[in-house]
Amino acid sequence: MTVREIAPSVDADALLAGAQFADAFCIEIADRNLDARRAAERMMARQPRWAEALLTLRNLLVSPLGLKTSGVNPNVPRDMIGIFPVVSETPDRLIAGFNDRHLDFRVVVDVTAPGDVRQVTATTLVKTHNWLGRAYLAIIMPFHRLIVPALLRQVAA
């Protein structure tokens, strides 16, 4: 299955007002019973080993700066998809993400049925708050462009 980069087709202002960054990738799969939650769960169930290593390195580097790491706080009950709290959900769309001091982040997983297949789209929205957020976004962007397609391929696997 081929992952394609597409123009984001979400209302960014409604999902994350003031977002300065948005991108979207999609894949088509033959699972007609797939909904947004199951697609998001398949995406986030596991990360490629190289992505896990990068996430571990990221957490080591940002922890001293007081930024959120991917560790789940067991004292805060939340609906989670992978390491991300669910913000809202319908059968066709799941929105996950969080707000932090340096940036706010949302991942939007949409599932549509364009015929005999389902199209799964992952849209990323980011709103930076300061120089640290802008620097962080610039540093992770090359990795983001590799990780999101890899995660989408897991939906088809």
Residue pairs with C-beta under 8 A, 6 or more apart in sequence:
1 27
1 28
1 29
1 153
1 156
2 27
3 25
3 26
3 27
3 149
3 152
3 153
4 25
4 26
4 27
5 23
5 24
5 25
6 24
6 25
6 26
6 121
7 24
8 22
8 23
8 24
8 123
8 125
9 24
9 121
9 123
10 22
10 24
10 108
10 110
10 123
10 125
12 19
12 22
12 125
13 19
15 95
15 106
15 108
15 125
16 97
16 104
16 106
16 125
16 126
16 127
17 127
18 127
19 104
19 106
19 125
19 126
19 127
20 126
20 127
20 128
21 124
21 125
21 126
21 127
21 128
21 137
22 123
22 124
22 125
22 126
23 123
23 124
23 144
23 145
23 148
24 121
24 122
24 123
24 124
25 121
25 122
25 148
25 149
25 152
26 119
26 120
26 121
26 122
26 152
27 119
27 120
27 152
27 153
27 155
27 156
28 114
28 117
28 118
28 119
28 120
29 117
29 118
29 120
29 155
29 156
30 116
30 117
30 118
31 118
32 113
32 116
32 117
32 118
34 111
34 118
34 120
34 155
35 91
35 92
35 111
36 89
36 90
36 91
36 92
36 93
36 94
36 109
36 110
36 111
37 81
37 89
37 91
37 94
39 94
39 109
39 111
39 118
39 120
39 155
40 81
40 82
40 94
40 96
40 109
41 81
42 154
42 155
42 157
43 81
43 82
43 109
43 122
43 151
43 152
43 154
43 155
44 81
44 82
44 83
44 84
44 151
45 82
45 154
46 154
47 55
47 82
47 147
47 150
47 151
48 147
48 150
51 143
51 146
51 147
51 150
54 143
54 147
55 70
58 140
59 69
59 70
59 71
62 68
62 69
62 136
63 69
65 102
65 132
66 101
67 100
67 101
67 102
67 132
67 136
68 98
68 100
70 83
72 80
72 83
78 85
78 86
79 85
79 86
79 89
80 86
80 96
81 94
81 96
82 96
84 96
84 97
84 98
84 107
85 96
85 97
85 98
86 94
86 95
86 96
87 95
87 96
87 97
87 106
88 94
88 95
89 95
91 111
92 110
92 111
92 112
93 108
93 109
93 110
93 111
94 108
94 109
95 106
95 107
95 108
95 109
96 106
96 107
96 109
97 104
97 105
97 106
97 107
97 125
98 104
98 105
99 105
101 129
101 130
101 132
102 128
102 129
102 130
102 132
102 133
102 136
103 126
103 127
103 128
103 129
103 133
103 136
103 137
104 126
104 127
104 129
105 124
105 125
105 126
106 124
106 125
106 126
107 122
107 123
107 124
107 125
108 121
108 122
108 123
108 124
108 125
109 120
109 121
109 122
110 119
110 120
110 121
110 123
111 118
111 119
111 120
111 121
112 118
112 119
112 121
113 119
120 152
120 155
122 148
122 151
122 152
124 144
124 148
126 133
126 137
128 134
128 136
128 137
